[in-house]
Amino acid sequence: MDHVNALLAAAMVVIEVEAISKNSDESLHSSVGRLDICPNSPNTVVANAELWVEFRSASESALETAVSKLKEQLPSIVERTRCDVAITNTEHRDVVRLDGSSIRTAELALNEIGLSYQRLDTISGHDALPLQSVCPSLLLFVPSRDGTTHSADEFTSDEDICAGFDGMTAVLSKLIARPHATERSRSMAQ
């Protein structure tokens, strides 16, 4: 009797996640950033595999569609691999808009020191998104070569890192100096 190979089923899930992302009608990013297998031995068939799948988009409907499509594919993976496949835990993070007043203050600070910038929509999580529910928050990014981030190929020049530090310092100074910044933060937390 052949043993079922959980790693084969996991590989099929990874392929489906990538296909869902690439074939989305809306901007949708995906990753399978973690895979735990057991036993983790080079000469043993994998009995259990656990994956962490992530879909990111600024569109709630794109996220809902992606999860739905992945769920639709699971029975086919079960049939082809004879493995039990299930989604055991999910986490949904709402699309969050960062504080417009803080963004305008950042633009003013960057203009004052003559640092060029570009407003971007981002699906990056970072700490600013959960922090936004407690106090006004924003994100500042520095350019990476070819726009590549969160990858081993990511590279940012020393010049851009130093400019980013100067920009962050100017923005923080301007944010701290805003009148009633403390009162505004307190009222958001209540």
C-alpha positions in Angstrom: 0.0 0.0 0.0 1.3 3.5 -0.9 1.6 6.0 1.9 -0.1 9.3 1.4 2.4 12.2 1.0 1.3 15.4 2.8 4.1 17.3 1.2 2.5 16.6 -2.3 -0.8 18.0 -1.1 1.0 21.0 0.4 2.8 21.6 -2.9 -0.6 21.6 -4.7 -2.0 24.1 -2.3 1.0 26.4 -2.9 0.5 26.1 -6.7 -3.2 26.9 -6.2 -2.5 30.0 -4.1 -0.1 31.3 -6.8 -2.6 30.7 -9.5 -5.4 32.4 -7.6 -3.2 35.4 -7.1 -2.0 35.6 -10.7 -5.5 35.1 -12.2 -7.3 37.6 -9.9 -9.2 40.4 -11.7 -8.0 42.8 -8.9 -4.7 43.5 -7.4 -4.0 40.5 -5.2 -0.7 39.4 -3.6 -0.1 36.0 -2.0 2.5 34.0 -0.2 3.0 30.7 1.5 5.7 32.0 3.8 5.9 29.0 6.2 5.6 25.3 5.8 6.1 22.9 8.7 6.4 19.2 7.9 6.5 16.1 10.0 8.6 14.0 10.1 11.2 16.4 8.8 13.5 13.7 7.6 15.1 13.4 4.1 14.2 9.7 3.7 10.7 9.6 5.2 7.4 10.3 3.5 5.8 13.4 5.0 2.8 12.5 7.2 1.7 16.0 8.1 2.2 19.4 6.5 1.1 22.7 7.9 1.1 25.8 5.7 0.6 29.5 6.4 -1.2 31.1 3.4 -1.5 34.8 3.1 -3.6 36.9 0.6 -3.2 40.7 0.6 -5.2 43.2 -1.3 -6.7 46.7 -0.8 -10.0 45.1 -2.0 -12.1 43.2 0.4 -13.9 41.5 -2.5 -10.6 40.3 -3.9 -9.7 38.7 -0.5 -13.1 37.1 -0.2 -12.9 35.7 -3.7 -9.4 34.3 -3.1 -10.3 32.5 0.0 -13.5 31.1 -1.7 -11.5 29.9 -4.7 -8.9 28.2 -2.4 -11.7 26.4 -0.5 -13.2 25.3 -3.8 -9.9 23.6 -4.8 -9.3 21.6 -1.6 -11.6 18.7 -2.5 -9.7 18.2 -5.8 -6.4 18.1 -3.9 -7.9 15.6 -1.4 -9.0 13.4 -4.3 -5.6 13.5 -6.1 -3.5 13.0 -3.0 -5.8 11.0 -0.7 -4.6 13.3 2.1 -6.9 15.1 4.5 -6.7 18.8 3.7 -8.4 21.5 5.7 -8.2 25.1 6.7 -7.8 25.0 10.4 -7.4 28.6 11.3 -8.0 31.9 9.6 -7.3 35.5 10.4 -8.9 38.4 8.6 -7.5 41.9 8.8 -9.8 44.7 7.6 -8.5 47.1 5.0 -7.2 50.1 7.0 -6.8 53.7 5.8 -4.0 55.6 7.5 -4.5 59.0 9.1 -4.9 61.7 6.3 -3.9 64.6 8.6 -0.6 62.8 9.5 0.0 62.1 5.8 -0.5 65.8 4.9 1.9 66.7 7.8 4.5 64.3 6.4 4.2 65.8 3.0 4.7 69.3 4.4 7.8 68.1 6.3 9.3 66.4 3.3 8.7 69.5 1.1 10.3 71.7 3.7 13.6 69.7 3.6 13.4 69.3 -0.2 13.0 65.5 -0.2 11.0 64.1 -3.1 8.3 61.6 -2.3 5.5 59.7 -3.9 2.1 58.9 -2.3 1.5 55.2 -2.4 -1.3 52.9 -1.6 0.1 49.9 0.3 -1.1 46.6 1.5 1.9 46.3 3.8 0.8 45.5 7.3 3.6 46.6 9.6 2.8 48.0 13.0 1.1 51.1 11.6 -2.2 49.4 10.8 -3.1 48.0 14.2 -1.6 51.2 15.7 -4.0 53.3 13.7 -6.9 52.1 15.9 -5.1 53.7 18.9 -3.4 56.8 17.5 -2.8 58.5 14.1 -0.3 56.5 12.1 1.4 56.5 8.7 4.1 54.6 6.9 7.3 56.0 5.2 9.1 53.8 2.7 12.5 54.2 1.0 13.0 53.0 -2.6 14.4 49.6 -3.3 16.1 48.6 -6.5 13.5 47.7 -9.1 10.7 48.1 -6.5 11.6 44.7 -5.1 10.8 44.3 -1.4 10.3 41.4 1.0 12.7 39.3 -1.0 16.3 38.2 -0.9 16.8 40.4 -4.0 15.8 43.6 -2.1 18.4 46.3 -2.1 18.3 49.9 -0.9 21.3 52.2 -1.4 23.0 53.8 1.5 22.1 57.2 0.0 18.4 56.3 0.0 18.6 54.9 3.5 20.1 58.2 4.7 17.5 60.2 2.9 14.8 58.1 4.5 16.3 58.7 7.9 16.4 62.5 7.2 12.8 62.3 6.0 11.7 60.3 9.0 13.4 62.8 11.4 11.7 65.8 9.7 8.3 64.0 9.7 8.5 63.0 13.4 9.6 66.6 14.3 6.6 68.0 12.5 4.2 65.5 13.9 5.4 66.1 17.5 5.1 69.9 17.0 1.5 69.7 15.8 -0.8 71.6 18.1 -3.1 69.4 20.2 -1.4 66.2 19.0 -1.7 64.8 22.5 -5.4 65.6 22.7 -6.1 64.1 19.3 -4.3 60.9 20.2 -6.2 60.6 23.5 -9.6 61.1 21.7 -8.9 58.4 19.2 -8.0 55.9 21.9 -11.3 56.5 23.7 
